[in-house]
Amino acid sequence: MNLSKLAIKTISSFFYIGYLPFIPGTFGSLAGLALFYLSKNNIQTHLLLVFIFIILGFLITGKAERLLNIRDARCIVIDEVSGMLLSLIFIPYDIRLVIIAFFLFRILDAFKPYPAGSLEKLKGSIGIMGDDIVAGLYTNIILQVVLRSISLKIS
């Protein structure tokens, strides 16, 4: 296997986490949580990670799909890593919020509320990344609303 194919497989599967025999998407989401944990005290680092993984995801996932010759292959999990990181932008580190974000993201990723379901049907990187970006955005919006509601009630 040449270097570019190896890089595509390594990045798209987030260092082969996507090749785990069961629930690779969930493990991809957990990898996103691990990255969030590493960047939790520095919003600039977190934003940089979100940016890097979303850009990498869009650049690599379509190529991975063609390389594997499988539409939205289960082993491609950089989309879950990206979506999970996105779901935690500007969310303060609190283990309860992280757990809620994880389950909410996984639920939204599974049910694919509009427009996630429509995006998933598209070919290539947009189809692979789009639904997870939407799930991450929706998760973040819900968490932001909950956090603001709690702070209003405390005031």
One Martini backbone bead per residue (centre of mass of N, CA, C, O) as a GRO file, in nm:
protein
  155
    1MET     BB    1   0.097   0.036   0.023
    2ASN     BB    2   0.076   0.349  -0.013
    3LEU     BB    3   0.104   0.641   0.159
    4SER     BB    4  -0.173   0.771   0.083
    5LYS     BB    5  -0.348   0.527   0.161
    6LEU     BB    6  -0.254   0.511   0.452
    7ALA     BB    7  -0.342   0.797   0.534
    8ILE     BB    8  -0.641   0.767   0.469
    9LYS     BB    9  -0.698   0.528   0.661
   10THR     BB   10  -0.589   0.657   0.922
   11ILE     BB   11  -0.761   0.917   0.930
   12SER     BB   12  -1.054   0.809   0.874
   13SER     BB   13  -1.013   0.595   1.133
   14PHE     BB   14  -0.859   0.711   1.359
   15PHE     BB   15  -0.622   0.509   1.401
   16TYR     BB   16  -0.821   0.241   1.361
   17ILE     BB   17  -1.089   0.261   1.521
   18GLY     BB   18  -1.284   0.184   1.276
   19TYR     BB   19  -1.181  -0.138   1.304
   20LEU     BB   20  -1.356  -0.210   1.504
   21PRO     BB   21  -1.598  -0.467   1.540
   22PHE     BB   22  -1.762  -0.252   1.721
   23ILE     BB   23  -1.893   0.054   1.734
   24PRO     BB   24  -1.707   0.277   1.579
   25GLY     BB   25  -1.866   0.546   1.616
   26THR     BB   26  -1.849   0.551   1.924
   27PHE     BB   27  -1.537   0.550   1.935
   28GLY     BB   28  -1.507   0.812   1.777
   29SER     BB   29  -1.656   0.986   1.986
   30LEU     BB   30  -1.457   0.921   2.217
   31ALA     BB   31  -1.216   1.050   2.077
   32GLY     BB   32  -1.337   1.333   2.081
   33LEU     BB   33  -1.343   1.348   2.391
   34ALA     BB   34  -1.040   1.323   2.432
   35LEU     BB   35  -0.972   1.585   2.284
   36PHE     BB   36  -1.137   1.766   2.463
   37TYR     BB   37  -0.984   1.706   2.724
   38LEU     BB   38  -0.706   1.817   2.616
   39SER     BB   39  -0.866   2.117   2.545
   40LYS     BB   40  -1.048   2.233   2.791
   41ASN     BB   41  -0.836   2.486   2.878
   42ASN     BB   42  -0.839   2.564   2.548
   43ILE     BB   43  -1.016   2.717   2.307
   44GLN     BB   44  -0.812   2.741   2.077
   45THR     BB   45  -0.746   2.441   2.058
   46HIS     BB   46  -1.029   2.343   2.011
   47LEU     BB   47  -1.086   2.504   1.752
   48LEU     BB   48  -0.849   2.383   1.595
   49LEU     BB   49  -0.947   2.091   1.604
   50VAL     BB   50  -1.211   2.132   1.463
   51PHE     BB   51  -1.097   2.246   1.204
   52ILE     BB   52  -0.903   2.016   1.128
   53PHE     BB   53  -1.116   1.777   1.127
   54ILE     BB   54  -1.309   1.892   0.921
   55ILE     BB   55  -1.112   1.932   0.691
   56LEU     BB   56  -1.000   1.647   0.681
   57GLY     BB   57  -1.270   1.509   0.636
   58PHE     BB   58  -1.334   1.645   0.361
   59LEU     BB   59  -1.061   1.550   0.221
   60ILE     BB   60  -1.079   1.219   0.294
   61THR     BB   61  -1.358   1.059   0.283
   62GLY     BB   62  -1.396   1.034  -0.023
   63LYS     BB   63  -1.134   0.877  -0.069
   64ALA     BB   64  -1.202   0.641   0.119
   65GLU     BB   65  -1.453   0.548  -0.028
   66ARG     BB   66  -1.304   0.482  -0.293
   67LEU     BB   67  -1.089   0.290  -0.178
   68LEU     BB   68  -1.309   0.089  -0.042
   69ASN     BB   69  -1.583   0.071  -0.203
   70ILE     BB   70  -1.768   0.220   0.030
   71ARG     BB   71  -2.043   0.355   0.145
   72ASP     BB   72  -1.997   0.485   0.431
   73ALA     BB   73  -1.794   0.347   0.600
   74ARG     BB   74  -1.755   0.232   0.922
   75CYS     BB   75  -1.437   0.307   0.942
   76ILE     BB   76  -1.537   0.594   0.916
   77VAL     BB   77  -1.470   0.840   1.201
   78ILE     BB   78  -1.399   1.144   1.163
   79ASP     BB   79  -1.692   1.247   1.177
   80GLU     BB   80  -1.734   1.187   1.481
   81VAL     BB   81  -1.502   1.348   1.590
   82SER     BB   82  -1.596   1.620   1.476
   83GLY     BB   83  -1.885   1.631   1.597
   84MET     BB   84  -1.800   1.611   1.893
   85LEU     BB   85  -1.626   1.862   1.901
   86LEU     BB   86  -1.850   2.058   1.807
   87SER     BB   87  -2.053   2.003   2.050
   88LEU     BB   88  -1.820   2.150   2.263
   89ILE     BB   89  -1.838   2.434   2.197
   90PHE     BB   90  -1.843   2.643   2.467
   91ILE     BB   91  -1.820   2.411   2.680
   92PRO     BB   92  -1.792   2.342   2.985
   93TYR     BB   93  -1.615   2.156   3.198
   94ASP     BB   94  -1.834   1.877   3.262
   95ILE     BB   95  -1.912   1.560   3.303
   96ARG     BB   96  -2.217   1.589   3.259
   97LEU     BB   97  -2.201   1.738   2.985
   98VAL     BB   98  -2.036   1.525   2.836
   99ILE     BB   99  -2.240   1.296   2.861
  100ILE     BB  100  -2.474   1.439   2.727
  101ALA     BB  101  -2.331   1.498   2.461
  102PHE     BB  102  -2.278   1.212   2.377
  103PHE     BB  103  -2.572   1.103   2.372
  104LEU     BB  104  -2.692   1.322   2.194
  105PHE     BB  105  -2.513   1.279   1.951
  106ARG     BB  106  -2.582   0.979   1.900
  107ILE     BB  107  -2.883   1.022   1.860
  108LEU     BB  108  -2.867   1.231   1.627
  109ASP     BB  109  -2.697   1.046   1.442
  110ALA     BB  110  -2.915   0.821   1.421
  111PHE     BB  111  -3.183   1.005   1.341
  112LYS     BB  112  -3.137   1.245   1.150
  113PRO     BB  113  -3.214   1.536   1.147
  114TYR     BB  114  -3.292   1.794   0.991
  115PRO     BB  115  -3.061   1.765   0.724
  116ALA     BB  116  -2.901   1.496   0.773
  117GLY     BB  117  -3.046   1.283   0.596
  118SER     BB  118  -2.995   1.434   0.327
  119LEU     BB  119  -2.684   1.448   0.343
  120GLU     BB  120  -2.621   1.139   0.361
  121LYS     BB  121  -2.713   1.087   0.051
  122LEU     BB  122  -2.466   1.201  -0.031
  123LYS     BB  123  -2.178   1.208  -0.190
  124GLY     BB  124  -1.911   1.172  -0.017
  125SER     BB  125  -1.804   1.398   0.208
  126ILE     BB  126  -2.080   1.532   0.254
  127GLY     BB  127  -2.229   1.269   0.338
  128ILE     BB  128  -2.039   1.191   0.574
  129MET     BB  129  -2.014   1.475   0.734
  130GLY     BB  130  -2.293   1.625   0.749
  131ASP     BB  131  -2.452   1.469   0.975
  132ASP     BB  132  -2.236   1.524   1.203
  133ILE     BB  133  -2.244   1.829   1.195
  134VAL     BB  134  -2.540   1.855   1.267
  135ALA     BB  135  -2.530   1.697   1.533
  136GLY     BB  136  -2.323   1.889   1.664
  137LEU     BB  137  -2.487   2.148   1.644
  138TYR     BB  138  -2.740   2.054   1.794
  139THR     BB  139  -2.601   1.981   2.054
  140ASN     BB  140  -2.489   2.261   2.114
  141ILE     BB  141  -2.753   2.416   2.120
  142ILE     BB  142  -2.885   2.260   2.349
  143LEU     BB  143  -2.663   2.316   2.560
  144GLN     BB  144  -2.681   2.625   2.551
  145VAL     BB  145  -2.976   2.644   2.642
  146VAL     BB  146  -2.943   2.497   2.908
  147LEU     BB  147  -2.726   2.680   3.032
  148ARG     BB  148  -2.898   2.943   3.018
  149SER     BB  149  -3.137   2.841   3.184
  150ILE     BB  150  -2.983   2.786   3.441
  151SER     BB  151  -2.864   3.076   3.481
  152LEU     BB  152  -3.141   3.219   3.500
  153LYS     BB  153  -3.243   3.062   3.755
  154ILE     BB  154  -3.008   3.155   3.944
  155SER     BB  155  -3.042   3.480   3.922
   0.00000   0.00000   0.00000
